[in-house]
């Protein structure tokens, strides 16, 4: 193999390794984004539940929750 062929091969190897590393980083970023999305959705659901409970507590305290 000539020096030019060897350099080309090494450049191709380096490119392939860089692409693989980039793909791995993208996968990790995607997983982190999905995890963050799920965490935010869960937190939102908890806030919504607490707000509903608070509204019910206010209704109970003010007598608005009494059925006629």
Backbone bond lengths (Angstrom), bond angles and torsions (degrees), N, CA, C in turn:
res aa  C-N    CA-C-N  psi(-1)  N-CA   C-N-CA  omega(-1)  CA-C   N-CA-C  phi
1 X - - - 1.457 - - 1.525 107.51 -
2 X 1.305 116.81 131.65 1.458 120.49 179.85 1.526 109.74 -77.41
3 X 1.325 114.39 169.22 1.463 118.59 178.42 1.523 111.58 -60.75
4 X 1.334 116.46 -38.49 1.468 120.36 179.75 1.527 111.09 -64.76
5 X 1.340 115.32 -42.63 1.460 118.89 178.82 1.526 110.67 -65.44
6 X 1.319 115.78 -42.13 1.462 120.74 179.54 1.526 110.86 -62.80
7 X 1.318 116.40 -43.30 1.468 120.55 179.21 1.521 110.26 -64.76
8 X 1.328 116.54 -40.81 1.460 120.33 178.34 1.521 111.50 -64.44
9 X 1.335 115.90 -41.83 1.463 120.35 178.16 1.528 110.57 -62.12
10 X 1.320 116.00 -46.21 1.464 120.50 -179.77 1.526 110.65 -63.70
11 X 1.321 117.03 -38.67 1.467 120.26 178.06 1.524 110.24 -64.77
12 X 1.334 115.46 -40.88 1.476 119.47 177.43 1.516 111.75 -63.75
13 X 1.333 115.49 -41.15 1.470 120.07 177.34 1.524 110.61 -61.82
14 X 1.311 116.13 -46.58 1.469 121.16 -179.22 1.529 110.15 -61.66
15 X 1.335 116.52 -41.22 1.468 120.32 178.99 1.529 109.87 -62.71
16 X 1.319 116.46 -45.35 1.469 120.52 179.47 1.519 111.80 -61.50
17 X 1.318 116.36 -42.21 1.467 120.29 179.17 1.524 110.67 -66.45
18 X 1.319 117.09 -38.91 1.470 120.51 179.03 1.523 110.48 -65.99
19 X 1.333 116.03 -40.59 1.466 119.27 178.44 1.528 110.62 -64.06
20 X 1.321 116.71 -42.51 1.462 120.46 179.62 1.531 110.54 -63.64
21 X 1.319 116.53 -43.22 1.465 120.82 178.40 1.534 109.38 -61.99
22 X 1.332 116.24 -42.49 1.459 120.31 177.65 1.517 111.28 -61.22
23 X 1.326 116.81 -41.89 1.470 120.34 178.22 1.522 111.29 -63.94
24 X 1.318 116.30 -40.39 1.466 120.01 178.47 1.528 110.59 -63.33
25 X 1.327 116.36 -43.11 1.463 120.26 179.26 1.524 110.82 -64.46
26 X 1.332 116.95 -39.97 1.469 120.40 177.91 1.530 110.64 -64.03
27 X 1.326 116.91 -40.57 1.466 120.38 177.61 1.524 110.93 -62.18
28 X 1.340 115.89 -43.69 1.465 119.98 178.91 1.524 110.73 -64.01
29 X 1.319 116.96 -41.93 1.470 120.97 179.07 1.518 110.33 -64.38
30 X 1.314 116.94 -40.58 1.466 121.17 179.19 1.527 110.36 -64.44
31 X 1.315 116.53 -42.37 1.468 120.34 178.37 1.525 110.79 -64.22
32 X 1.321 116.38 -42.14 1.462 120.16 179.28 1.519 110.55 -64.40
33 X 1.329 116.86 -40.50 1.462 120.43 179.01 1.525 110.73 -65.14
34 X 1.317 117.31 -41.92 1.468 120.86 179.03 1.522 110.34 -64.22
35 X 1.321 116.41 -42.08 1.457 120.81 178.65 1.527 110.71 -62.89
36 X 1.321 116.31 -43.40 1.466 120.30 178.74 1.526 110.48 -63.07
37 X 1.321 116.52 -41.79 1.469 120.84 178.78 1.529 110.46 -59.86
38 X 1.320 116.20 -45.77 1.467 120.33 -179.89 1.524 110.80 -64.17
39 X 1.327 116.84 -39.95 1.464 120.84 179.19 1.526 110.65 -63.73
40 X 1.320 116.68 -43.32 1.470 120.82 179.45 1.523 110.13 -65.59
41 X 1.334 117.12 -41.58 1.462 119.70 178.77 1.527 111.03 -62.74
42 X 1.312 116.33 -41.09 1.466 120.65 179.29 1.531 110.37 -65.45
43 X 1.320 115.80 -43.20 1.465 119.64 178.52 1.529 110.06 -63.06
44 X 1.324 116.82 -40.81 1.459 120.74 178.10 1.513 111.85 -61.77
45 X 1.311 116.65 -41.00 1.465 120.68 178.44 1.528 110.53 -64.72
46 X 1.323 116.64 -39.51 1.462 120.07 178.76 1.525 110.93 -66.52
47 X 1.321 117.16 -40.81 1.464 121.03 178.65 1.523 109.60 -63.93
48 X 1.334 115.64 -42.73 1.464 120.03 179.80 1.532 110.44 -61.85
49 X 1.318 116.84 -42.50 1.461 120.81 178.73 1.527 110.94 -63.45
50 X 1.330 116.24 -45.79 1.467 120.11 179.51 1.529 111.51 -62.79
51 X 1.326 117.28 -38.75 1.459 120.62 178.37 1.526 110.38 -64.75
52 X 1.313 116.19 -40.52 1.461 120.42 178.37 1.529 110.85 -64.76
53 X 1.319 115.11 -42.46 1.470 119.42 178.21 1.531 110.67 -63.79
54 X 1.326 116.28 -40.36 1.461 120.59 179.07 1.526 110.49 -64.91
55 X 1.329 116.78 -41.67 1.460 120.12 178.28 1.519 110.72 -62.92
56 X 1.324 116.71 -41.68 1.466 120.19 177.54 1.530 110.99 -63.84
57 X 1.316 117.35 -39.35 1.459 121.13 179.06 1.535 110.44 -63.35
58 X 1.338 116.46 -40.71 1.467 120.37 177.80 1.517 109.86 -64.92
59 X 1.322 116.83 -44.03 1.465 120.22 178.41 1.530 110.81 -60.70
60 X 1.324 116.62 -42.58 1.469 120.67 177.96 1.517 110.68 -62.35
61 X 1.325 116.36 -44.03 1.463 121.14 -176.80 1.518 111.64 -67.86
62 X 1.301 117.27 -31.00 1.475 120.36 -177.20 1.525 112.14 -97.57
63 X 1.304 116.96 -0.96 1.459 120.28 179.62 1.513 113.92 80.34
64 X 1.290 118.36 9.27 1.462 121.08 -179.34 1.524 112.90 -78.71
65 X 1.308 117.40 -10.74 1.467 121.64 -177.08 1.527 111.20 -93.62
66 X 1.290 118.14 2.10 1.472 121.59 -177.76 1.524 109.38 -79.17
67 X 1.317 115.72 134.82 1.464 118.39 177.05 1.516 108.96 -85.23
68 X 1.320 115.92 149.24 1.470 121.18 -175.61 1.486 112.42 -80.30
